């Protein structure tokens, strides 16, 4: 991974001739809102409560 200042990265991105992925640390990527230990109780959409 290469490093540079934000202004230089902005210039490269705006110019569009070069991929900025070479400057990103791809080893730390994770899916947002995907916590493997988190469980949610969700009722089916067709479930109706009768009171």
N, C-alpha and C positions, 0 to 999 in steps of 0.2 A: 504494500500500500504506500502510495506517495503522499506527501503532505505539502500543503501550501496555505497561504492566507485566504480568508474569505473573499476578498476583493478579486483575487486572481481566479478563484473557483467561479465566482459570478461572471467574470469576463469569458472564461472558457464555456460556461453554460450558455450565456447569451449569444456567443459566436456560433455555437452549434456544430463546429467541425470535429469535435473530439468528445468521446464519452467521458462523463464525469464519474462513472462507476469505478474507474481506476483509482479514484481518490476516496472511495467509500470503504469503510471497514465492514465487509460483508459477513464476517464471522460473528458479529453481535446482533444480526437480524433476528427478529421474532415476530410472530403474528400478533397483532393487536387484539385485545379482548380474548385471548386464548390462554387462560390459566389452566394448566393441566389438573391442578388440585381443586379447582372450583367446580361445584356442581350446582345447577339451578333447578328448582322445582317448577316445572312448566306444565300447565294443564293443556290438554288437547284443545284445538280451536273449536271443535264441535261439541264440547262439553257444556252443558247447561245446568245451573244450580236450580233446584226446585225447592222453594221455601213454603 
